[in-house]
Amino acid sequence: MNNKPFDFLVFIGRFQPLHNGHMKVINRALEQSQQLIILCGSAHQPRSVRNPWTVQEREQMIRACLSDEQNRRLHIAPLMDIVYNDESWVRNVQATVTGLVTAHNPVPHKAPKIGLIGHSKDQSSYYLNLFPQWKGVNVDNFQGISATTLRETFFADAESLTDSDCLPCAVKTNLKEYAKTHDYKNIQEELTFVQKYKSAWEQSPYPPVFVTVDAVVVQSGHLLLIKRKAKPGKGLWALPGGFVQNDETLLNGCIRELREETRLKVPEPVLKGSLSSQRVFDDPHRSARGRTITHAFHFELKANATLPKVRGSDDAEHAFWLPLSELEPGSLFEDHYFIIQSMIGL
């Protein structure tokens, strides 16, 4: 007999890494619901300082901390970020939950009782207010644990974190093995670079805000991209772009960066005449280097059977035209996939 308040509770999180605060929510959810749905956020993204672990690795951490009986009542699904479109993200959450509930509802003819569980820790928890159709279950923050601090500690000194009281034992074991991998070393080097980069601004009276530009150039169903030559994001695909100089407008800075990194042989008047739209992208977490606001410019070049020749230069190891159908969020730097998605309506 079901004597629990909910048939399904939904817990949305990134679990980078899973810690005892997350486990408090998970255990409370399993006490109050017949089944628990965990949506693992920031799915399909490249490894980075903020997102070191894949969805599969995070699922392994979660399941290793639960009993067989609890795992039978647990359903984990990936949830991709849609940084600049809350409505689309909410729709994805609703659709994923509906699919899982339909598949696992023990009484299909009866409407299940669904709730959303979490704890209101900061602005990142605003999503708890986006689903009025589900009753909210709030869980108090546990010991003020911060996943950001845990990640920085782990990549600075793996042993210090694996001795921490903030992590379940199964996660400690998992992280000890992860610390032996090439992925760990890469993220560690990336974090060292970011910390050194930020240290140059420590004496500034105010935290710096950087202004950058990015070019979204499309022709005949192809997008112009570069492969990054240096950290951060070495080896990832990216939009051509960079920092604005003091003596130029945003548009002129975008065209300069575009030409420096791709050697695109399209006259400036043609580029300016092909400008379709422009937009500011300002997610506070979009860059590990610090607060960085970028201005993206969408250039829609006239269709042609031959794409303009390009080659990588300056900060770009390689420049190339990619068919739009081959865009992969897991290969793109920072929020560039979401910028592309927003600018060209993918």
N, C-alpha and C positions, 0 to 999 in steps of 0.2 A: 504493500500500500504506500502511495506517495504522501508523505507527511512533511515534505519540504515546501517552502514558500514559492519556489520557482521550478519550472521544468527545465529551463535553460537560463544560464547567466553568461553574459558576454564580457570578456576582459580584453581590452586593447592595449598593447604595449610594445616596446621595442626590445626589452630584455637584453640590453647590451652592456654588461652581461646580466643574467638572471641573478638576483640577490634576495636576501631574506625579506625585504620589503615586498617584493613581488610574491614571494611564497606566502606571506601573510594573506594577501588578497586571494591567491589561488586556493588556499586551504579554507578561507571563509566562504568562497564561492562553492566549493565542493560540499560544504556543510549545509548550504542553503538551497542548493539546486540539484536536481537529478543528473543534469549534464552541464558541462562547462565548455564554452567555445572560446578559444584564445585566438585572437587575430594578431599575428606577428608583423608589426609595422616595419617600414623601411625595407620592404622586400625588393628583390631584383635590383639592388644597387651594388656598385663596386665596393670592395673593402676600403675602409677609410678609418681615420682616427675616431670618428663618431659612430661608424657602423662596421666594426671589425669582423662580426660573425654573420654567416649566412643564416637564412631561415632554418635550413636543415640542421645546422649546428646548434641553433638556439632551441629547436624542438628537442634535440637530443638532451640538452641540459635540463629542460623542463621535465621530460619524461623520466629521466634518471633520478629525479627527486621524489617521485610518486610511487605508490604501490601499484600492483597489477590491477586491483579493483578500481583505484582512482584513474588509472590510465584508460580503462575501458569506458569511463564516463567523460573522457576528455577528447575534444576535437580541435586540432590546431590547423590554421590555414594562413597562407601568406597574405599580407595586405600591403599593396604598393602605395607609397606616398603620392599625393597629387598636390604639390605644394601651393599652387596658385589658383586652385579651384576647389573650394570646400564642398560645393554642391556635388561635384563629380566624386569626390572622396566619400561623402556620405552615402551616395548611391551605391558605390562599391561595397561599403560596409553592409548596407541593407541587403544587397543582392547576395553577398556571401553568407550572411546569417540566415536568410530565407532558404537558401539552398541546403545548408547544413541542418536546419530545423526540419525541413521537408524530408530529408533523407533519414533522420534519426528520431523523429517524433514517434514514440511508442503507441500513441493513440491518434492516428491520422485524422479522424473525423472530429477531433476536439481541438479547439484553438489552444495552443500552448501558452503558458505564462512565461514571458521573457523579460529579463532584466539586464541592466548594464551596471557592472561593478568596477570600482576603481577608487582612487583617492585624489582629492583636489589639492595638488601640491604647488602648482604654479600655473603660469599662462599656458603651458603645454598640455594642461588637462582640460582646456576649454571644450574639448570634444564631448565631455560628459553632458553638455547642454544641447547637443545637436540631435538627440534622439528622444523627443518627448513621448513617442509611442511605447518606450520601454521604461519601466520604473527603475530609478537609480538606487544603487546600494553603495553608500560611501564607507570606505575603510580608512581609519586614521593613518597618517603617515607613520612608518615604523622607524624610529631612531634617527630620522632625518637622513637616511642613506641616499647618497647621490651617485648614480651610475657614471656620471662624468668624472667624478673624483676617483671612482674605482678603476675606470679605464686608464686614466693617467697614471695611477699608482702601478697598475699591472704592467703597463708598457715601459715604465721607468725601472721597475724591479719586480719581476714576476713572483719571486719567492715571498716578498712582503705581503702581496695580496692573497696568495694561496694560504697564508697563515691567518688571514683576517677572519673576524667573527661575523662579518657582514654577509658571508657567502655560505650556501648549503655545502655540505661535504662533497656531494656528487659534483658540484660545479668546480670546487677546488681541484678535484682529481682531473676533471676535463681540462681546466686551464693549465695545469702542470704539463699535460701532453701537448696542448696547443703552443705553449711557450717554446717547444722544441722545433716548431715548423718554420718554413721559409716565410709564410704569411705573417707570423709574429714579428720576425725580423724586419720585414718591409714596413709594417705599421709602426714599429718602434723607431725606425729611421725617419718616417714621415712625422711622427710626433716630435722628435728632436728638432727637425727642420722648423716646424711650426713654432715651437717654443723659442728657438733662437730668433726667428722672424719677429715674434711678438716682443722679445726682450729689447729690441732696438727702439721701441716706443714706450718703454717703462717710465721714462722721465717726462713724458708729455703731461701737461696739466690736465688734459682731458683724453679719454680713450679715442683713438683716431677712427675716422670714418673714411674708408677708401671709396673712390669713384672709378668705376671701370666701364668699358663698353664691349659689346659683343655683336658680331655680324651674323645674321641668319640669312644666308644667300642660297636661293633656290632657283634651279633652272631645269626644265624638262623632267620634273619628278625626281631630281637629285639635289642633295644638300651638301654644301661645301664644309668639310671638317678638317681638323688637323689632329695629329697625334702629338701629345705633349712630350717635350724633350727632357724636362726637369721636374723636380718636386715643387709643389705638391701635385699629386696626380700623374706622376711620370708614367708614360705609356698609355694613358687613357685618351679616348677621343674627346675633342672639345670644339666649341665654336671659336673661330678666329676672333681675337680680342685682346684687351689688356688695359693698362692704366691710362687715364687721360692726362695729357700734359697741361701745364699751366697756361699755355698760350694758344690753346685751340678749343674749338667748340666740340660738343659731344659727337656730332655727326662727322666732323673732320677727323676727330681722333679715331672713330670707328673705321673710317676708310683708310687711314694711315696704318692702323694695326692690321686690317684685312690684307693690305698690300704687303706689309712687312712679313707676315707669316705665311702667305700663300702665293705671292707673286702673281696674283690674278691680273691678267692683261685685259681689263675692261676700263675704258676711259672714265675719269671721275664724273663728267656730266652725264654719262650713261648710267652710272651707279646711282647718282642722285635722282635721276629721272625714273629709276626703277624702284625707288623707296616706296614700299607698300604700307608700312606701319612702324611704330616705335612704342616701346613700353618700358617702364621701370620695374625691376625685380629686386625686392628688398627683404626676402626672408632673413630673419636675424641669424639663422644657422647655415646660411647658404655657403659660407666659406670658413674653413678652419683657421684661416689666417687672421680673422677678426671681422669686424663689421664692414661689410663690403656691399655697396649698392651698385648694381649694374644697370646700364641703359642699353637695351637690345634694339637693333635696327633690322627690319625685315626687307631684304632686297629681292624682288621677284623679277629675274632676268627673262627677256623674251625667249620663248621656246625655240630651240635649235637642235638639229640632229647631231651637232658636234658640240660637246661641252668645252668651255675655255680651258686651256692648259694651266695647270697649277703645279707648284712644287714647294715643299716645306722650307722655311727659312726662319731666322731669328729664334724665337722660342718654340718653333714647331719642328719636330723631327721629320714629319711627313705631312703633306696636304693632299686631299683626295676628295672626289665626288662620290657620295654614297647614295644608292637608291633609297628613297624614303621607306620602302617596305623592309629594309634591313637595319633600321634603327634599333639599337638594343640599349635599354636603360642601364643595364649592368656594365656597359662599356664606356659610359659618358661621365665626364668630370663634373663634380659638384651638382648643381641643379640644372645643368645644360639641357638634359632631356626634357625637363618640365618647361624650360624657356621655349624650346623648339615646339613642344606640344601646344603651348599657349599661343605662340606667334603664328603658326601655320594651321592650327585647328585640327591636329591629329586626334 
